[in-house]
Every structure is written in structure tokens, then in C-alpha cells.
Amino acid sequence: MTKKQLKESCEFLLNKGFEAPELGIVLGTGLEKLVGHISDPITAHYHHIPFFPLATVEFHFGKLVYGTLESKKVVVMQGRFHCYEGYAFSDVTYPIRVMHALGIKKLFISNAAGAVNLDFKKGDLMLIEDHINLQGGSPLAFKNVADFGPRFVDMSEPYDSQMMEKVVEIAFKQHIKLRRGVYAAVIGPQLETKAEYRMLKILGADAVGMSTVPEVIVANQLKLPVLAISVLTDECDPDNLKPIHISDILKVSSETEPKMITLFLEMIKSL
Ligand code: HPA
């Protein structure tokens, strides 16, 4: 990754009309419908954007959508890149750098995650207050990282406290149950064993998933305030573990999506 590549990616998007977005949004698995609320959308498929990671077949449909949500200019990633697809950490986070270079001032992230905290139930939403990186690598571990920001990034408050307060208030007003907790990121794509779920609980995780943490690390390097919310799609009870199928995960996330959309739209209104 070079600054020149980043500039070319941005120029391509600017030529398509991606002018001065205020907010970037990353939509997680089964959480794509927010895009339908965007007015005057302009779309750029990932495989057309210069220097974007080369999309796998599955992510052929991944796209960046620019437009207006609640009278704010936004750029939305419909589909994200995961390390389990074989991408490097720097690939997975390249779109965050592009959205930042386009001018976003804040970043919202959603994902699907398993509930490690057994007080939490599938179909609940969880505000990510902190995280544990168990992916065995960093999106800041590359030679020329200093061209893009500091190398030794502070992570004492990776999620923006003002936006967290605001979303808690909104959830209360909208009668949406919003849990709060620690998200642990693993590589996947296999789900966890019983012993691994036990370990995650001991480590202090409330939820586990396969994304988000690389993007949040890069957002912190870029000093972009982040709000991140998980949809809890399955309950990870090591003493009573039932087989988890990806189709169940997708079903729960799409059923829970309307609550996520309400929170995001109300948050955008409040910005
Ligand atoms: N583990 C890891 N990732 C996940 C899970 C899980 O149980 N559920 C949804 N994403």
C-alpha cells in the first residue's frame, strides 16, 4: 500500500461523485439493508475501484454506496473484507483509509457476533465498549505504516465515548435493548470449540466475531471516532453447545437488522 495508490482510489471515487462524505458506515454480515434508505445513491463496486483488495467470488457483490441519509452525506460499505478470506490486515482496512481520505469525520461499524456472556441473548444488540484482538496480527504492522499515521497508536479509548452515550440514550428512547460489552476478534472462519468459548469468557469477552477490530485499530490511527454495534446471532454456552450454522447466523442478523437501522438512523440525525 502506498500513498499514491490511496490517492488513485480516491480520485476514482471523487470522479464518480463521492464528494465530501461526513460519515462512513461498515455493514456487517446480514446487515446490508441500511443501503436501501440512502437517497440519490451512487455505487462503486469493489472490483472497479483501483487498488481495492481483489474481491473473491463471494464478495463480487461488495460495493461502496455514497448518498444521503437523514440529510447527511455518507459512504457505506455494503460487504466488508475478512482475514478469513485470505486478505492481509492492510487489505481489510484499506477501505477505511479510503473513506478517511474522502473526508469522513466519523465511522459506524456493525457486525454479527456470538454471545459469550450468557446473560445476553441471540437477537440482542451489543454496543462494543472495548475489544480484545485475538487475530494474531495488526493492520499497523507493515513497513511504511508511518506514511499513514503514527505506528504506536494509543488504544486506551478505542470507541468514542460521546457517541456511546448518545446511542445508549437513543436505544432507551426507542425501547431497543442495547447490551454493552467487550468484543473479541478471532480469525475464523471456523466457529469456536467449547473450550475456546470457555477461554473467551475467562479472558473477559462478552461477544466474539471475526471482524471489526482491524478497522477500529486503523480508525484510531487516523483519529476517526468510532461507534460499533454487534448483532448477537448465537449463544455460546460451552456447557450446552448446539451446532451453529452460518444460515442461522444470517437469519438472526437479518431479523435483528431493523433495530440496528433505527439506531444508526437516529444516531445520524443527532450528529
Ligand atoms: N463465533 C465467531 N464469530 C461469530 C459467531 C461466533 O459464535 N457468531 C457470529 N459470528
Residues whose N, C-alpha, C, O or C-beta is under 5 A from the ligand:
A	BS01	HPA	A112 A113 G114 L191 E192 V208 G209 M210 T233 D234 I249
